């Protein structure tokens, strides 16, 4: 296990982070802490700041500096990272990653997975792939039931197929946690349920899942904490059963939303 993960520091700590665009606060003094092993869903409507939060975590956006220079965000107890080192601990699958990889006409699934070792989009001539890397890539594809996609061009894959390959890419360095952005978007009902079952297997192996979504049907049974975001702030935060209520979701979305439990999952319907 990486020494960083032994320190007891939170997986993610955000301290009054403010992100502004065109004079408007997209994240407004947002504070959040997630412990390692604490499977968490972050839910909010479009425009609530979810995408900006993801980009803050992935270092695509930066928060305004605090007057006392304390860090606005830390991961595994560190506030300074390079992308290569961070990906060894936190695997990320977002809409931006999906778009980048599925528009590359020459990239096949296997090379997409291997490229996770280099935090790159595909492989370059200077990348040296070791036997251990090949073994890890095969294992990751097997985990997501994507072995048949190894030689298929990413551009020709369905949304569900590409999503499986990108999950394998995120897993290839055996990270401690996965950050997922709207994981079932574009999938049909059968593909969506199969994909969620894959995520459940990953959670059962001890990897922390952070799920960012506006669909409560994506919230896995293993997720016990739910955070609701509204207007760049935390609107509600607590145990899943207390947060996923008709009252809370109606207030969050500004319309009547009926919430009900269906087996191990939750459903919502606007009425």
C-alpha positions as CSV (number, residue, x, y, z in Angstrom):
1,X,0.0,0.0,0.0
2,X,1.2,3.5,-0.8
3,X,2.6,5.2,2.3
4,X,0.3,8.2,1.8
5,X,-2.7,6.0,2.4
6,X,-1.4,4.9,5.8
7,X,-1.4,8.4,7.3
8,X,-5.0,8.5,8.1
9,X,-5.5,11.7,6.2
10,X,-8.9,12.1,4.4
11,X,-9.1,11.0,0.8
12,X,-10.4,14.4,-0.1
13,X,-10.5,17.6,1.9
14,X,-11.9,20.9,0.4
15,X,-11.6,23.9,2.6
16,X,-13.8,26.9,1.7
17,X,-13.0,26.6,-2.0
18,X,-14.3,29.3,-4.3
19,X,-14.1,29.0,-8.1
20,X,-15.1,32.0,-10.2
21,X,-15.9,32.3,-13.9
22,X,-16.8,35.7,-15.5
23,X,-17.3,37.2,-12.1
24,X,-19.7,34.5,-10.8
25,X,-18.9,32.0,-8.0
26,X,-19.4,28.6,-9.5
27,X,-18.2,27.0,-6.3
28,X,-18.9,29.3,-3.3
29,X,-16.8,28.7,-0.2
30,X,-17.4,25.0,-0.5
31,X,-16.1,22.7,2.2
32,X,-16.1,19.0,2.0
33,X,-14.3,16.0,3.5
34,X,-14.4,12.4,2.4
35,X,-12.6,9.6,4.2
36,X,-11.0,6.7,2.5
37,X,-13.4,3.8,2.4
38,X,-16.4,6.1,2.5
39,X,-18.4,5.5,-0.7
40,X,-20.1,8.8,-1.5
41,X,-22.5,10.1,-4.0
42,X,-22.6,13.8,-4.9
43,X,-25.9,14.8,-6.4
44,X,-27.1,18.0,-8.0
45,X,-29.0,19.5,-10.9
46,X,-27.3,21.0,-13.9
47,X,-25.6,24.2,-12.9
48,X,-25.1,23.2,-9.3
49,X,-21.3,23.1,-9.6
50,X,-20.8,19.3,-9.9
51,X,-18.6,19.6,-13.1
52,X,-16.6,22.4,-11.6
53,X,-16.0,20.3,-8.5
54,X,-14.7,17.4,-10.6
55,X,-12.4,19.8,-12.4
56,X,-11.2,21.2,-9.1
57,X,-10.3,17.7,-7.9
58,X,-8.6,16.9,-11.2
59,X,-6.6,20.1,-11.3
60,X,-8.3,21.5,-14.4
61,X,-9.7,24.4,-12.3
62,X,-8.1,26.1,-9.4
63,X,-9.8,27.8,-6.4
64,X,-9.1,31.4,-5.4
65,X,-6.2,31.7,-3.0
66,X,-7.0,32.1,0.7
67,X,-5.6,35.2,2.3
68,X,-3.6,33.1,4.7
69,X,-2.3,30.8,1.9
70,X,-3.8,27.6,3.3
71,X,-4.6,25.1,0.7
72,X,-8.2,24.9,-0.7
73,X,-8.0,21.2,-1.6
74,X,-5.9,18.2,-0.6
75,X,-6.0,14.6,-1.7
76,X,-4.6,11.9,0.6
77,X,-3.2,14.6,2.8
78,X,-1.2,16.4,0.1
79,X,-2.2,19.6,-1.6
80,X,0.5,19.5,-4.4
81,X,0.4,16.7,-7.0
82,X,1.5,16.0,-10.5
83,X,-1.1,14.1,-12.6
84,X,1.1,11.0,-13.0
85,X,1.4,10.4,-9.2
86,X,-2.2,11.3,-8.5
87,X,-3.5,8.8,-11.0
88,X,-1.8,6.0,-9.0
89,X,-4.2,6.7,-6.1
90,X,-7.3,8.2,-7.7
91,X,-8.7,6.8,-11.0
92,X,-11.0,9.2,-12.8
93,X,-13.6,8.7,-15.5
94,X,-15.4,11.9,-16.5
95,X,-17.2,13.2,-19.6
96,X,-14.0,15.0,-20.7
97,X,-12.1,11.7,-20.6
98,X,-14.8,9.9,-22.5
99,X,-14.9,12.5,-25.3
100,X,-11.1,12.6,-25.7
101,X,-10.7,8.9,-26.1
102,X,-13.7,8.1,-28.2
103,X,-12.8,10.6,-30.9
104,X,-9.4,9.0,-31.6
105,X,-9.8,7.0,-34.7
106,X,-6.6,5.0,-34.3
107,X,-6.7,4.1,-30.6
108,X,-7.7,0.5,-29.7
109,X,-9.1,-0.5,-26.3
110,X,-6.0,-2.3,-25.1
111,X,-3.7,0.7,-25.8
112,X,-6.3,3.0,-24.1
113,X,-6.0,0.9,-20.9
114,X,-2.2,0.7,-21.1
115,X,-2.0,4.5,-21.5
116,X,-3.3,4.8,-17.9
117,X,0.2,4.0,-16.7
118,X,1.5,7.2,-18.5
119,X,-1.5,9.5,-17.8
120,X,-1.6,10.0,-21.6
121,X,-4.1,9.6,-24.3
122,X,-2.8,6.5,-26.1
123,X,0.8,5.3,-26.4
124,X,3.8,7.2,-27.8
125,X,7.1,5.8,-29.1
126,X,8.9,6.8,-26.0
127,X,6.6,4.8,-23.7
128,X,8.1,1.6,-22.5
129,X,5.4,-1.0,-21.6
130,X,6.7,-3.7,-19.2
131,X,5.4,-7.3,-18.8
132,X,3.8,-6.2,-15.5
133,X,1.9,-3.4,-17.2
134,X,0.6,-5.9,-19.8
135,X,-0.5,-8.2,-17.1
136,X,-2.2,-5.4,-15.2
137,X,-4.0,-4.2,-18.4
138,X,-5.4,-7.7,-19.0
139,X,-6.5,-8.0,-15.4
140,X,-8.3,-4.6,-15.6
141,X,-10.1,-5.5,-18.8
142,X,-11.2,-8.8,-17.2
143,X,-12.5,-7.0,-14.2
144,X,-14.8,-4.9,-16.3
145,X,-15.8,-7.8,-18.6
146,X,-14.1,-6.0,-21.5
147,X,-11.5,-8.5,-22.7
148,X,-13.3,-8.7,-26.1
149,X,-12.8,-5.0,-26.6
150,X,-9.0,-5.1,-26.5
151,X,-8.4,-4.8,-30.2
152,X,-11.5,-2.8,-31.1
153,X,-11.0,0.9,-32.0
154,X,-12.4,3.2,-29.4
155,X,-14.1,5.2,-32.1
156,X,-16.2,2.2,-33.1
157,X,-17.3,1.3,-29.6
158,X,-20.7,1.8,-28.1
159,X,-21.0,4.2,-25.2
160,X,-21.2,1.2,-22.8
161,X,-18.2,-0.5,-24.3
162,X,-16.1,2.7,-24.2
163,X,-17.1,3.3,-20.6
164,X,-15.9,-0.2,-19.6
165,X,-12.5,0.4,-21.3
166,X,-12.1,3.7,-19.5
167,X,-12.9,2.2,-16.2
168,X,-10.2,-0.4,-16.9
169,X,-7.8,2.4,-17.7
170,X,-8.7,4.1,-14.4
171,X,-8.1,0.8,-12.6
172,X,-4.9,-0.3,-14.3
173,X,-2.6,1.3,-11.7
174,X,-4.6,-0.2,-8.8
175,X,-5.8,3.2,-7.4
176,X,-7.2,3.5,-3.9
177,X,-10.3,5.3,-5.2
178,X,-12.4,6.0,-8.3
179,X,-14.1,9.3,-9.2
180,X,-17.0,8.7,-11.5
181,X,-18.9,11.4,-13.4
182,X,-22.4,10.4,-14.6
183,X,-21.3,6.8,-15.2
184,X,-24.5,5.5,-16.9
185,X,-25.2,8.4,-19.2
186,X,-25.9,7.1,-22.7
187,X,-26.4,3.5,-21.6
188,X,-29.7,1.6,-22.1
189,X,-31.4,-0.1,-19.2
190,X,-29.6,-3.4,-19.5
191,X,-26.2,-1.9,-20.1
192,X,-26.7,0.5,-17.2
193,X,-27.5,-2.2,-14.7
194,X,-24.6,-4.4,-15.9
195,X,-22.3,-1.4,-15.5
196,X,-23.5,-0.6,-12.0
197,X,-22.9,-4.3,-11.1
198,X,-19.3,-3.8,-12.3
199,X,-18.9,-0.8,-10.0
200,X,-20.3,-2.9,-7.1
201,X,-17.6,-5.5,-7.6
202,X,-15.0,-2.8,-7.6
203,X,-16.4,-1.4,-4.4
204,X,-16.3,-4.8,-2.8
205,X,-12.6,-5.0,-3.5
206,X,-12.0,-2.0,-1.1
207,X,-11.7,0.8,-3.6
208,X,-13.5,4.0,-2.5
209,X,-16.1,5.2,-5.0
210,X,-17.0,8.8,-5.4
211,X,-20.0,9.1,-7.7
212,X,-21.0,12.5,-9.2
213,X,-24.5,12.4,-10.8
214,X,-27.9,13.9,-11.1
215,X,-29.6,10.5,-11.4
216,X,-30.3,8.9,-8.0
217,X,-30.9,5.6,-9.8
218,X,-27.1,5.4,-10.2
219,X,-26.5,5.4,-6.4
220,X,-25.2,2.0,-5.5
221,X,-26.3,0.1,-2.4
222,X,-22.7,0.3,-1.1
223,X,-22.9,4.1,-1.1
224,X,-24.1,5.2,2.4
225,X,-23.3,8.9,2.2
226,X,-25.1,11.4,-0.1
227,X,-24.2,15.0,-0.6
228,X,-26.6,17.3,-2.4
229,X,-25.2,20.4,-4.2
230,X,-27.0,23.5,-5.1
231,X,-25.7,26.8,-6.5
232,X,-22.1,25.9,-5.8
233,X,-22.7,25.0,-2.2
234,X,-23.5,21.9,-0.1
235,X,-27.3,21.8,0.3
236,X,-27.6,18.6,2.3
237,X,-25.1,16.0,3.5
238,X,-25.6,12.9,5.5
239,X,-26.6,9.2,5.5
240,X,-28.3,8.0,2.3
241,X,-31.6,7.1,3.9
242,X,-31.9,10.6,5.5
243,X,-30.9,12.6,2.4
244,X,-32.8,10.8,-0.4
245,X,-36.3,11.9,0.6
246,X,-39.1,13.5,-1.4
247,X,-38.7,16.7,0.6
248,X,-35.0,17.1,0.0
249,X,-35.0,16.2,-3.7
250,X,-38.0,18.5,-4.3
251,X,-36.2,21.4,-2.6
252,X,-33.0,20.6,-4.5
253,X,-34.6,20.5,-8.0
254,X,-37.2,23.2,-7.4
255,X,-40.1,21.0,-8.3
256,X,-42.0,18.1,-6.9
257,X,-39.8,15.0,-7.0
258,X,-41.2,11.8,-5.4
259,X,-38.5,9.5,-4.1
260,X,-39.1,5.8,-3.4
261,X,-36.9,2.8,-2.7
262,X,-36.9,-0.1,-5.2
263,X,-35.0,-3.0,-3.7
264,X,-31.5,-1.9,-2.9
265,X,-31.7,1.2,-5.2
266,X,-33.6,4.5,-5.1
267,X,-35.8,6.0,-7.8
268,X,-37.2,9.5,-8.3
269,X,-40.0,10.8,-10.4
270,X,-40.9,14.4,-11.2
271,X,-44.7,14.9,-10.7
